[in-house]
C-alpha cells in the first residue's frame, strides 16, 4: 500500500534561536557607508541562516523527518536589483556544501517555495524579468548545495487579472522566456483563490510540469469539487520526475477564515484525502503547511499512531493498510 512521508516548512518551533530567515532590508544596507562592509554583513547573516538550517536538518534527522522546505530568504538581498554582480555563493561555499552533504547522507528531500511576487504570467515585463532572476537565485543555491535541481521549486500559477483563461495562456506564452534549467526546477500548485486543480493541471500537462495538489486550497477554490476524478491526471504529471508525488496538507483556521492555515492539521481531514488516494501511488510526500511547523507534524504523528488503518514505519513516515 501507499507510503506517506511527512515534512514541514522552514522554521522549527522546538529549536531556540534557530531562524534560517534572518534578514536585512535594503534601507538598513544603504545606511552603512562602506559598501564592502555592508556586503560582508549580508554574508554574515546568510552564514548564520545556513548554520541554523543545518541545526534544523540535524533536528529533523533525529526525528526521522526527511522532507523539508527551505526558506527562500537564506541570503538577504541576493536578488536585489541594486546589488548586481554580487557573488553571494562564493563566501557561503562551505556552508552550502554542508547542507547538501547532510541531506544526501540522510536521504532528505529538500525544496523551495519562492515568494508570491514570483509571477511567470505577469503582464509586466519587469516583473517577469525579476521573477526569472529570483528563480536563478534558487537554482544557484541548490547547485551550491550539490542538490539535483529538478523539481525543487513549487510555485503558484500567478496573477489571475480577472481573466483566468487569458492568464493561463499568458503563462504558456511567458514560459518560453524561462531558461530550460529553471523550467526543470519548477512544480505548480493549485491556489485558494484564482487557479483551481483543473486550471493548474491544464498547464502542467501542456508544459510537462509536475502538479502539487494542495487539498486545503482545493476545498477553498474549485470548479469541480470531485478532486478524485482528476487525481490520476495529477499523478501522471510526475511520470518523468525522479522524485515521488508531492502534495500540501493544511487545515482551515476557522469557517470564517477558511483560507488561513490553522496551527495544526486536522487528522480526519487529512485521512479523508489519504483514503481517496490509497494504492494509487507507492509513495507520497506530504508537506504540512501549518502555523506550528514541526510541532504540527509531531502532533499529527501522535494521532496517526492511534489509528488501526496504518503501519508506522518511523517518526515521520507510515504506510496505509
N, C-alpha and C positions, 0 to 999 in steps of 0.2 A: 504493500500500500504506500501511500504518499508520505514522504519525509518532509517535515515542516521545520525550518530553521528560523529562529527569531533574531532580529537585530534592532538597533535603536540609533538615534540621531545625535551626533556631535558631543553633547555635554553629558558628564556623569553627575548624578545627584549624590552619589556616595563618596566621591573623592573631594577633598578640600583643596582650594586654591589650585585647581587644575583646568582652568579655562583654556581651550585651544583657539579662542576667538578674541584675545586681547587686541586692541586696535589703537589707531592714532588717526585723527582727522587731518585733512589737508590744511585746515586752518591752523591746527597745532603745529604741523610740519612747517608751515610758512613763517611761523613766529621765531623759528630757530635760524639765526642769521647765517651760520656756517652750514651751507647746503650739505657738504660731506658729512658733517656731524649729524645732521638731521637724517640722512640716509642710514648712517650707522645705527641710529636709534631705531629706525624701522626694522633693520636687520636683527637687532637685539630682541625686539618684540616678537618677530617671526620665529626666531630661535627658541624663545620661551614657549610660544604656541606649539611648536613641534615637540619640544621636551614634554609638555603637558599631554600632547596627543599620544606620545609613546607611553606615558603613565597610564592613560586611559586604555590603550591596547593591552597593556600588561594586566590591568584590572579585568578587562574583557576575557583574556586568556584564562585567568584564574577562575572565571565563572562559565567557561565553555562557550562564550559568545564569539562567534566567528563571522559575524555580519555586522558592519558598522558604516555609517555615513559620516564622512569627514566634513568639517566645516569648510566653506568656501572662503573664509576670512583668515586663513592662515598667515598670509603676507599682507599687511595693511598697505593700501595704495598701490598694490602690484600692477594694476591695470589703469592707473590714473593717467589721463592724457598729458598732465604737466610733468610726468616723470619718464619721458621717452628714453629708451636706451639703458635704463637701469637693469642690470643683470642680477636680479634678486636670487637666482638659482645658485650661482657660484658660492656665495658665502654660507649657503644652507645645505651644501652638498652632503656633508656627513650626517646631518640630522634627517634629511630626506631619505638617504640610503638606509639609515637605521629603521625608519618606519617600514620601508619596503621589505627589509630583511626579516623583521619581526613578523610582519603579516604573512610572508611566504613560509616562514618556519612553522607558524601555527595555522596555516591554510585558511587565512581570513579573506573574506570578500570585502573590499573597501571601495566606496564610490563617493560621488559628489552630487549635490543638487544646487546648481547655480541659482543666484538670486532672481527675483521676479522681473528685474529690469533687463534680463537677457531675453530678447524678443526676436526670433528669426522672422516672424511675419510682420514686423513693424512697417508702417507706411513711410517711415523716415529713414533716409539713407544713413545718417549719422548714428542712429540707434542700432541699425543692423551692423554697421562697422564696429561700434563699441561692443556689441554682443559677441561678434566673432573674436574680438580682442580678448574678451573675458574668457571665452571658451579656450582660446590659445593658452591663457594662463593656467587653466585647469589641466590642459594637456601637458604643459611643461612640468607642473608639479607631479603628475603621475609618472612622467618619464624620469624625473629626478628620484622618485621612489622605486624605480625599476618595476613598476606595476604595469602589466599589459593594459593599454588604454581602451581597448574595445569594450563598448557598452558600460562605461563608468560614470556617465553624467546623465541623470534623469532631469527632464525639463517639462514644463507645460508648453502647450502649443503657442500661446502668446495672447495678443490682444484680439478681441472679437470685433470691436468697432461697429457693433450692431448689425453686422453682415456676416453671418457665420460662413456661408458658402464662399463668399469673396475672400474672407480671412484665411480659409483653408487653402484656397488656390494661391493666395499670396505667399503662404508658407512654401508651397511647392515651387513657386517661381523663385523665391529668395534662397531656397535650398541650394540652387546651383552656384551661389556665391560663397557657400560654406566649403572650405577646403576638405578634401576627401578624408584626411586623417581625423578631422573634427567630426565629420558626419559619422564615422565609425565609432565615435566615442559616445554618441547620443542615444538615449532612450526617451520615449514620450509617455506622459501620464495624462489621464483624463482629469479635468479640474471640476470644481464645485459650482461654477457659475456660467462658463462660456462654452467649453468643448467637452462633450459627453464621451462616453466609452466608444460609441459608434463613430462619432466625428474623428476621434483620435485614431481609431482603427483604420479609417479611410486613409489617413496619412501614413500610418505605419505599414500598411500593406502596399501602398503605392510606391513608397520610398525605401522600403526594406529596413524599417526601424523597429526595434523591439518595443512592445507596448507594456507599460507598467500599469496594472489595474489598481486603481485606488477605490476600495469598496465604499468607504465613507463618502468620498466625492460623488460616487455613482448614486448613492441614496439621496444626496442633496441635489443632484442635477443629472437628468437623463431624458432621453427621448423615448427609449424603450426600457421599462423597469426590469424586464427579464434579461438580466446580465448573463445568466447561464446559457442562453441560446447563442451568445456571442463568445463564450469562453474559449471554445475550440479555435476560433479565429485569433484570439489573443495569444494563446499558446503557440499557434502557428507562426507568429511573428518572431519567435525565439528559435526557430529551427536552425538558423545559421549562426547562432551565438554560442560561444564556448562556456557561457555562464547559465546557471539554472534560471527558470522563470522567476520573476520578481513581482511582488505586489506590495501595496501600502495598506496598513491597517491602523485605524484610529476610531474613536467613538465621539459622538456629538457631546458638546459641553452641556447642552440642555435642549429642550424642544424649541425654546425661544432663540437660542444661539446654536442652531443645529450645525452650521458650517464650522464653528470653532471647535478646536480639539479639546477633549477632556483631559484631566490629569492622568487617567488610567484607561485601560482598554476593557470594554465590556466583553467578557469571555464568551457569553452566549451569542452575542452579535458576531464575534469572530468565528465561532464554530458553525454558525449558520452558513457563513461563506465556505468554510473548510468542508462541510458536508456536501456542498454543491460541487466542489472540485475534486473530491476524494477519488483517487485512482486515475484521474485524467493526466497527471504528471507524476514522475517518480520522486521529484524533489521540488520544493518551492521555498524561496527565501521571502520572509515576511518582515518588512520594515515597519516597526512601531513608531508612529508619529504622535506620541502622547507627551503632554507637558512635563511629566515626571520622568521622562527619558529611561535610563536603565532601571530605575525603581519600578516603573510600569512593567518592564519586561520581567523583573523578578516576581512581582505580584501575579502577573499573568501565568507564569510557570507554576506558582504555588497552586493556582486554581486548576491548571491543566493536570497536575499530579493527582488531584482528587477525582478525576474522571475515569471511567472504565472503558472508554472507547479509544484510548490512546496507549501507546507504549513509550515510556520515557527513555530517551537514548543518552542524553546528558543534560547539563544545566540549562541549555537554551534550545534543545532540539528534541523533537518527539515524532513518532510515527502514528499516522491514523490507522486504526484497525479496520 
